[in-house]
Amino acid sequence: MPFSRRSFLIASAAGVAGAALPSGAAAAPQSSQRRFRFQYVLNFSALESSGLAEVWLPVPSSDEHQRIWNLHVGTNLAHETGQDGSGNRFVRFPRATARDSATLSFDVERNAWRAPWRSGAGVKMPAPDAQERARLLAPDRLIPVERFRGLAAQLAAAAPEGKNSPREQAERLFRYVLHHMAYDKSGQGWGRGDAVYACSVGRGNCTDFHSLYIALLRAVGIPAEFEIGFPIPQGRRGSVEGYHCWVRMYLDGEGWAGADVAAAWLHPRLANFYFGNLDPDRVRFSAGRDLRLPGCARPLNYFIYPHAQVGGDVYPLLKNRFSFVQL
């Protein structure tokens, strides 16, 4: 099935291939590190009279760009910790009822992710091995890579001759998504991270932006992964409204780089920064799509909110509240 007329117009592809990011976009966020305490409050009252539910709650891990410590699960419920095959951690509550609640709290030190081609890039991460590379090039259910090879080829053909290094390709695809998409959560269908939907309608939220970007990256052979967590507002304390996601990718000859096309759209003067770099105003909870948590009835599209099952059936979203306090 073809995409919409917007997706395969060669003239549009040529325009984006030669387009520049907004003037003044070399600006960067002022801070290079954030330290804060994060609180994730989970209320099970939505279970009502459904009886006992099994609930999985995502838990963040330390990595090259963030340190997690003082992690505590406050609840009277029996619970256990675990992780999936990709290393995503969780807390599992095997017998939750509508009367129960739980609070996950932890401290975070998050560092900015500097592009490997910038001076002072910081942590040098090892290249992916053959198994990881294959995983980060494979399709996901809502990121069907094969469907995007034609569009990726059109964008490559419209580029100036000799401008096809992995970094140049990744930047060209970043610009395409930035110009093709609008951050718009109206109507139905947004928020699922459906790359075909995003390319067809040209709008959505961060999951849609980055699913389209990942599809295009993988279509040209660049390993890429979906990461999701929460954005941390400026200030010393406050509430956090909802999740945010971004991309990590491996560029041969350069190294690992981050990218946040949705943030570039929302903050045009930082557009150059968000190709290759990530600010420290975030905390990562999980990575990947179609995640298989032990005991879950079906794979999760992505994992940032609690997943509940009653008798093997997936239950609607539970009530959550998020906040932070600067350390």
C-alpha positions in Angstrom: 0.0 0.0 0.0 1.6 3.4 -0.9 2.1 6.2 1.5 0.3 9.5 1.2 1.3 11.9 -1.5 3.6 13.8 1.0 5.8 10.8 1.5 7.1 10.1 -1.9 7.3 13.4 -3.7 10.7 13.5 -5.2 10.7 17.3 -5.3 10.0 17.3 -1.5 12.8 14.9 -0.9 15.2 17.0 -2.9 14.2 20.1 -1.0 14.8 18.5 2.3 18.0 16.9 1.2 19.4 20.3 0.5 17.7 22.2 3.3 19.6 23.7 6.3 18.5 23.5 9.8 17.2 26.8 11.3 19.6 29.7 11.5 21.1 30.1 14.9 20.5 26.4 15.6 24.1 25.9 16.9 22.8 27.0 20.3 22.9 24.4 23.0 21.2 24.0 26.4 23.1 25.7 29.2 23.5 22.8 31.6 25.5 19.7 31.0 24.3 17.8 34.0 21.1 17.5 36.1 20.8 15.9 39.6 17.3 15.2 40.9 15.0 12.9 42.8 12.2 11.4 40.8 9.0 10.0 42.2 6.6 7.7 40.3 3.3 7.2 42.1 1.1 4.4 41.0 -2.6 4.1 42.0 -4.4 0.8 41.4 -8.0 2.2 41.9 -8.8 1.8 38.2 -8.9 -1.9 38.8 -12.2 -1.4 40.6 -13.8 -4.8 41.3 -11.6 -6.7 38.8 -10.1 -8.8 41.5 -6.4 -9.6 41.6 -4.2 -8.1 39.0 -0.6 -8.7 37.9 1.3 -5.4 37.3 4.7 -4.6 35.9 6.2 -1.2 36.6 9.3 0.0 34.6 12.5 0.8 36.6 15.4 2.8 35.3 19.0 1.6 35.1 22.3 3.3 35.2 24.1 3.6 31.9 26.8 5.7 30.2 24.7 8.9 30.5 22.9 8.5 33.8 23.5 7.2 37.3 20.6 5.8 39.4 20.9 5.3 43.1 18.7 5.3 46.3 16.0 3.4 44.4 13.1 2.5 46.7 9.7 0.9 46.1 7.2 2.0 48.8 4.3 -0.3 49.1 2.7 -2.9 51.3 2.3 -5.2 48.3 4.5 -8.3 47.7 6.8 -7.6 44.8 9.8 -8.8 42.9 12.3 -7.2 40.5 13.4 -8.6 37.2 14.5 -7.7 33.7 13.6 -8.6 30.1 16.0 -10.1 27.5 17.1 -6.5 26.5 18.0 -5.5 30.0 15.0 -3.4 30.8 14.3 -3.6 34.5 10.9 -3.8 36.2 9.1 -4.4 39.5 6.3 -7.0 39.3 3.4 -7.0 41.7 1.7 -10.4 41.4 -1.4 -9.7 43.5 -2.6 -6.1 43.2 -6.1 -4.9 44.0 -8.0 -1.6 43.6 -7.2 -0.7 47.2 -3.4 -0.8 46.7 -0.8 1.8 45.7 2.9 1.9 45.2 5.6 4.6 44.9 8.9 4.3 43.0 11.5 6.9 44.0 15.1 7.2 43.1 18.0 9.7 42.6 19.4 10.6 39.2 22.6 12.2 37.9 22.0 12.7 34.2 24.8 14.0 31.9 24.3 15.5 28.5 25.1 13.2 25.6 27.6 14.9 23.3 27.9 13.8 19.6 31.1 11.7 19.1 32.3 14.2 16.5 32.3 17.1 19.0 35.3 18.0 21.1 34.8 16.8 24.7 32.4 14.2 23.6 32.9 12.3 26.8 32.2 8.6 27.3 33.5 6.4 24.5 31.0 3.5 24.1 32.0 0.2 22.3 30.7 -0.5 18.8 27.7 -2.9 18.6 28.7 -6.6 18.1 27.1 -8.5 15.3 24.1 -9.6 17.4 23.3 -6.1 18.6 23.7 -4.6 15.2 21.3 -7.2 13.7 18.8 -6.4 16.5 19.0 -2.7 15.9 18.5 -3.1 12.1 15.5 -5.5 12.4 11.9 -4.3 11.9 9.5 -3.9 14.8 5.7 -4.5 14.5 5.0 -0.7 13.9 8.4 0.0 12.3 8.4 -2.0 9.1 11.8 -1.2 7.7 11.2 -2.7 4.2 8.4 -0.3 3.6 10.8 2.7 3.9 13.6 1.6 1.6 12.1 3.4 -1.4 11.8 6.7 0.5 15.3 6.4 1.9 16.6 5.7 -1.6 14.8 8.8 -3.0 16.3 11.0 -0.3 19.8 9.6 -1.0 19.4 10.2 -4.7 18.4 13.8 -4.1 21.5 14.5 -2.0 24.7 16.2 -3.3 27.1 13.8 -4.8 29.5 12.2 -2.3 27.4 13.1 0.7 26.5 9.6 1.8 28.6 8.9 4.9 26.6 7.4 7.8 26.6 10.7 9.6 25.5 12.6 6.5 22.7 10.1 5.8 21.6 10.3 9.4 21.5 14.1 9.3 19.6 14.1 6.0 17.0 11.7 7.4 16.8 13.9 10.6 16.1 16.9 8.4 13.5 15.0 6.5 11.5 14.0 9.6 11.9 17.5 11.1 10.4 19.1 7.9 7.8 16.4 7.2 6.3 16.1 10.6 4.4 18.4 12.9 4.1 18.0 16.6 0.3 17.6 16.7 -1.7 15.4 19.1 -5.1 16.1 17.6 -7.3 13.4 16.2 -6.8 9.6 16.4 -3.8 7.4 15.8 -1.0 9.4 17.3 1.2 8.2 20.1 1.5 4.5 19.1 4.8 4.9 17.3 3.4 3.7 14.0 6.0 4.7 11.4 3.6 4.2 8.5 0.9 6.4 10.1 3.5 9.1 10.9 4.8 9.1 7.3 1.2 9.2 5.9 -0.3 11.9 8.0 2.8 13.9 8.8 2.0 14.6 12.5 2.0 13.0 15.9 4.0 13.1 19.1 7.6 12.1 20.0 6.8 8.3 19.5 5.6 9.0 16.0 8.5 11.3 15.1 11.1 8.8 16.3 9.5 5.7 14.9 9.6 7.3 11.4 13.2 8.3 12.0 14.2 4.8 13.2 12.5 3.2 10.2 14.5 5.4 7.8 17.8 4.9 9.6 17.4 1.2 9.6 16.4 1.3 5.9 19.9 2.7 5.0 21.7 0.3 7.3 22.2 2.5 10.4 21.5 0.6 13.6 19.0 2.6 15.7 17.0 2.1 18.9 14.0 3.7 20.5 14.6 5.0 24.1 11.9 6.3 26.4 11.7 8.0 29.8 10.5 11.3 31.2 11.5 14.9 30.5 12.5 17.0 33.5 11.3 20.6 33.4 13.5 23.5 34.5 13.2 24.6 38.1 13.9 23.1 41.4 10.8 21.0 41.7 7.6 20.3 39.9 5.3 17.8 38.3 6.1 15.8 35.1 3.2 15.6 32.7 4.1 12.5 30.7 6.8 10.5 28.9 9.3 11.6 26.2 11.3 9.4 23.8 14.4 9.8 21.6 16.8 7.7 19.5 20.2 6.3 19.9 22.1 5.3 16.7 25.5 3.9 15.8 27.3 5.7 13.0 30.2 3.7 11.5 33.4 5.8 11.6 31.9 8.1 14.3 30.4 6.1 17.2 27.1 6.2 19.2 25.0 9.4 18.9 21.7 10.5 20.3 18.9 12.3 18.4 15.7 14.0 19.4 13.8 15.2 16.3 10.6 16.0 18.4 12.7 18.3 20.6 14.2 19.9 17.5 10.7 20.6 16.2 9.6 22.1 19.5 12.8 24.2 19.9 13.9 25.2 16.4 16.9 27.2 17.6 18.3 24.0 19.1 17.7 21.9 16.0 21.4 21.4 15.2 22.1 20.4 18.8 19.5 17.7 18.9 21.1 15.9 16.0 23.8 13.9 17.7 23.4 15.4 21.2 20.9 15.0 24.0 20.3 17.5 26.9 20.5 16.2 30.5 16.8 17.2 31.1 15.5 13.6 31.0 15.7 10.2 32.6 15.7 7.0 30.6 13.5 4.1 31.7 13.6 1.5 28.9 14.7 0.9 25.4 13.3 -1.0 22.4 9.9 -2.0 21.1 7.8 -5.2 21.1 9.2 -6.0 24.5 8.6 -9.4 26.1 8.4 -9.2 29.8 8.4 -12.5 31.6 4.8 -13.6 32.3 3.2 -10.9 30.1 0.4 -12.1 27.9 1.7 -10.2 24.8 4.6 -8.0 23.8 4.6 -4.4 24.9 4.7 -1.8 22.2 7.0 0.2 24.5 7.4 0.3 28.3 7.0 3.5 30.3 3.6 3.2 32.1 2.5 0.2 34.2 1.3 -2.9 32.4 -1.6 -4.7 34.2 -3.2 -8.1 33.5 -6.3 -9.5 35.1 -6.7 -13.2 34.4 -4.3 -13.0 31.4 -6.3 -10.1 29.9 -4.6 -6.7 29.5 -6.2 -4.0 31.7 -6.6 -0.3 30.8 -4.0 2.2 32.0 -3.7 2.7 35.7 -3.5 6.1 37.3 0.0 7.6 37.6 1.6 10.7 39.0 5.2 11.9 38.4 7.3 14.6 40.1 10.9 15.7 40.6 13.0 17.6 43.1 16.4 19.1 42.2 19.2 17.7 44.4 
